[in-house]
Amino acid sequence: MKNLKALAMLALAVLIGLAAALYAARWAAQRTQVAANKVVVAAVDIELGSRINPQMLTTVEWPAGSIPPGAFTDLAELQDRVVKVAILRGDAILDRKLAPPGTKGGLSAVITEGKRAMTVRVNDVVGVAGFALPGNYVDVMINAQQDRGRGDGPNQVSMTVLQQVLVLAVAQEASRDDLKPKVVSAVTLEVTPEQAEKLDLARSVGTLSLVLRNQLDKDSAGTNGITRAELLGLKEVSAHPAPKPAAPVRTVARSTPKPAPVHRDCVEVIRNASSSMHCF
């Protein structure tokens, strides 16, 4: 009799345990079940300026509540689109990362609307030892001879002509992922039409230098340039010195001469031991 009661209690405990396990499993399943949608992501690393093809893409389940704006759900929508920023494998393909439909691939696809790409010759010094890489910002300086006019000799001057200029490419490389310095012979800069005119004139009248900027520094430095004389603390000497001022004219006051005495004939008369002078 006692054994039957013990077996009944054991069976009841097992049933309660199974019921609790089933309830917990169902509750956990409900908590982990999240609505998801398919989103197109990069299957490989896609370089800046590349044209997209289906082999570069795949789809993954993405939580419906956190799908980024501009994401794509259909691979066909991305056929032949051009990326204007590098996209890493697994990143979602977003509309803001793509050039407008119909854009040709290459460097022209990444130029900001309203700006131009212009290439300048550099060497290991001008190119900041190869550290001016695509995606960096630089200032452009010129060292030239300044014509002072009036027959004076030229004056050497160095000044900043452009500031906060984006480096689009070095040589024929536009990738922004490789951070290794590259010493090249040409650097392509993104400039406005007005800046392009300044840069073209600057490289024809003097020697250019690139000055690497901090990527977070957006301030413009207001400088007036510096001349050789200012750098060395010298006084500039003009080739045509100013004429010396005329000596002041001294005025001498002349006194009126006294009239010369008039000579008269005089006779001394001696009379009784006394003498007197008579003039006429």
C-alpha positions in Angstrom: 0.0 0.0 0.0 2.8 2.4 0.9 4.6 1.5 -2.3 1.6 2.4 -4.4 1.3 5.8 -2.8 5.0 6.4 -3.4 4.7 5.4 -7.1 1.7 7.6 -7.5 3.5 10.6 -6.0 6.5 9.9 -8.2 4.4 9.7 -11.4 2.6 12.9 -10.5 6.0 14.7 -10.0 7.2 13.5 -13.4 4.0 14.8 -15.1 4.3 18.1 -13.4 7.9 18.4 -14.4 7.1 17.5 -18.0 4.4 20.1 -18.1 6.7 22.7 -16.7 9.4 21.9 -19.3 6.9 22.1 -22.2 5.6 25.4 -20.9 9.1 26.8 -20.6 10.1 25.7 -24.0 7.0 27.2 -25.6 7.6 30.5 -23.7 11.2 30.6 -24.8 10.3 29.9 -28.5 7.8 32.8 -28.4 10.4 35.1 -26.9 13.0 34.3 -29.5 10.8 34.4 -32.5 11.4 37.7 -34.3 10.0 38.9 -37.6 12.8 39.1 -40.3 13.1 40.1 -43.9 15.7 39.3 -46.5 18.2 42.1 -47.2 20.9 42.2 -49.9 24.5 42.3 -48.5 28.0 42.1 -50.0 29.3 38.6 -50.5 32.8 39.9 -51.1 34.7 43.2 -50.5 33.6 45.6 -53.2 36.1 48.3 -54.2 35.2 52.0 -54.6 34.1 52.7 -58.2 33.3 49.0 -59.0 30.3 48.0 -61.0 28.1 45.5 -59.1 27.3 42.0 -60.5 25.2 39.2 -59.0 28.3 37.3 -57.9 29.2 40.1 -55.5 25.9 39.9 -53.6 23.9 37.6 -51.4 20.8 37.9 -49.1 20.5 37.3 -45.4 17.7 37.4 -42.9 17.6 40.8 -41.2 15.4 41.8 -38.2 12.4 43.7 -39.6 12.6 46.3 -36.9 16.3 47.3 -37.7 16.5 47.2 -41.4 18.6 50.3 -42.4 17.0 53.0 -44.7 17.9 52.5 -48.3 18.5 48.7 -48.1 17.6 46.5 -51.0 15.6 43.2 -50.9 16.0 42.2 -54.6 19.3 41.4 -56.3 18.0 42.5 -59.7 17.7 46.1 -58.5 21.4 46.3 -58.1 22.5 45.0 -61.5 25.3 47.3 -62.9 25.1 49.9 -60.1 28.4 51.5 -59.2 29.5 51.9 -55.6 31.0 55.2 -54.6 32.5 54.0 -51.3 34.2 50.7 -50.5 31.8 48.1 -49.1 33.1 45.2 -46.9 31.8 41.7 -47.0 28.6 41.3 -45.0 27.7 45.0 -45.1 24.2 45.9 -46.3 24.0 47.5 -49.8 22.5 50.9 -49.2 21.3 53.4 -51.8 23.5 56.2 -50.3 26.6 54.1 -51.0 25.8 53.9 -54.7 26.2 56.3 -57.6 23.0 57.2 -59.5 21.6 54.6 -62.0 23.3 54.7 -65.3 26.6 56.0 -63.9 29.7 54.5 -65.5 32.3 52.8 -63.3 35.7 54.2 -62.4 36.9 57.3 -60.6 34.3 59.6 -62.2 31.6 57.8 -60.3 33.0 58.9 -56.9 33.5 62.7 -57.7 31.1 64.8 -55.7 28.5 66.6 -57.8 29.6 70.0 -58.7 33.3 69.2 -58.3 36.2 68.1 -60.5 39.2 65.8 -60.4 42.6 67.3 -61.1 46.0 65.6 -61.1 49.2 67.2 -60.0 52.8 65.9 -60.2 54.4 65.0 -56.9 57.5 63.3 -55.6 58.4 61.7 -52.2 58.7 65.1 -50.6 55.7 66.9 -52.2 53.5 63.9 -51.6 54.2 63.8 -47.9 56.4 60.7 -48.2 53.5 58.7 -49.6 51.1 59.4 -46.7 48.7 61.4 -48.8 46.4 58.5 -49.5 42.9 58.3 -51.1 40.3 59.6 -48.6 42.8 62.0 -46.9 42.6 65.8 -46.9 45.5 68.0 -47.8 46.4 71.7 -48.1 48.2 72.9 -51.2 51.2 75.3 -50.9 53.2 77.2 -53.5 56.7 78.5 -53.4 57.3 81.1 -56.1 59.0 84.4 -57.0 56.9 87.4 -56.3 57.3 90.3 -58.8 57.3 93.5 -56.8 57.2 95.9 -59.8 58.9 99.3 -60.2 62.1 97.5 -61.5 62.7 95.8 -58.1 64.0 92.3 -58.1 61.7 89.3 -57.4 60.9 88.3 -53.9 60.6 84.6 -52.9 57.3 83.8 -51.1 55.6 80.7 -49.8 51.9 80.6 -49.2 48.8 78.3 -48.9 46.6 78.5 -52.0 44.1 75.7 -51.3 42.8 74.1 -48.1 40.8 71.0 -47.1 41.2 69.3 -50.5 40.2 65.6 -50.8 42.7 63.1 -52.3 40.7 61.0 -54.7 43.5 58.8 -56.0 47.3 58.3 -56.0 48.7 57.2 -59.3 46.0 54.9 -60.7 44.9 53.6 -57.2 41.7 54.9 -55.7 41.1 52.4 -52.9 40.8 53.8 -49.4 41.3 50.5 -47.6 45.1 50.2 -48.0 46.8 52.5 -45.5 50.3 51.6 -46.5 52.3 54.7 -47.7 52.8 54.9 -51.4 55.4 57.1 -53.1 53.9 58.0 -56.5 54.5 60.5 -59.2 50.9 61.9 -59.4 48.1 62.7 -57.0 44.5 63.3 -58.1 42.6 65.9 -56.0 38.9 66.8 -55.8 38.4 70.5 -56.3 35.8 73.0 -57.3 36.0 74.7 -60.7 37.5 77.9 -59.0 40.0 75.8 -57.1 41.0 74.0 -60.4 41.8 77.4 -61.9 44.0 78.4 -58.9 45.7 75.0 -58.9 46.5 75.2 -62.6 48.0 78.6 -62.3 49.9 77.7 -59.2 51.7 74.8 -60.7 52.8 76.9 -63.7 54.3 79.7 -61.6 56.0 77.9 -58.8 56.7 74.7 -56.9 53.7 72.9 -55.2 53.7 71.0 -51.9 51.0 69.0 -50.2 50.4 69.4 -46.5 48.6 66.5 -44.8 45.6 67.4 -42.6 43.9 65.7 -39.7 40.8 64.2 -41.1 38.6 65.7 -38.3 40.1 69.2 -38.7 37.7 71.3 -40.8 39.0 74.7 -39.8 40.6 77.0 -42.3 43.8 78.7 -41.3 44.0 82.4 -42.3 47.6 83.0 -43.3 49.1 85.7 -45.5 52.2 83.6 -46.6 55.8 84.5 -45.7 58.6 86.0 -47.7 62.3 85.2 -47.5 63.1 88.5 -45.8 60.4 87.9 -43.2 61.6 84.4 -42.6 65.2 85.5 -42.0 64.3 88.7 -40.2 66.0 90.8 -42.9 65.0 94.3 -44.1 64.2 94.4 -47.7 66.5 96.7 -49.8 65.0 98.3 -52.9 67.0 98.3 -56.1 66.1 102.0 -56.5 66.6 103.7 -53.2 64.6 106.8 -52.5 66.4 110.1 -53.2 67.9 111.8 -50.2 65.9 114.8 -49.0 67.3 118.2 -49.9 69.3 120.0 -47.3 67.4 122.7 -45.6 68.1 126.3 -46.7 69.6 128.4 -43.9 68.5 132.0 -43.9 71.2 134.4 -42.5 70.0 137.7 -41.2 72.2 140.6 -42.4 72.5 143.8 -40.3 72.4 147.2 -42.1 76.0 148.4 -42.4 76.8 151.7 -40.7 77.7 154.6 -43.0 81.4 155.1 -43.4 82.7 158.2 -41.5 83.2 161.3 -43.7 86.8 162.5 -43.6 87.2 166.4 -43.2 90.3 168.6 -43.2 91.3 169.7 -39.7 93.8 172.4 -38.5 95.4 172.5 -35.0 95.7 176.0 -33.7 98.2 176.7 -30.8 97.5 179.8 -28.9 99.2 180.9 -25.6 100.2 177.3 -24.6 96.8 175.9 -25.5 95.8 174.2 -28.6 92.5 173.6 -30.4 91.3 171.7 -33.5 89.3 173.3 -36.2 87.8 171.1 -39.0 86.2 172.3 -42.2 
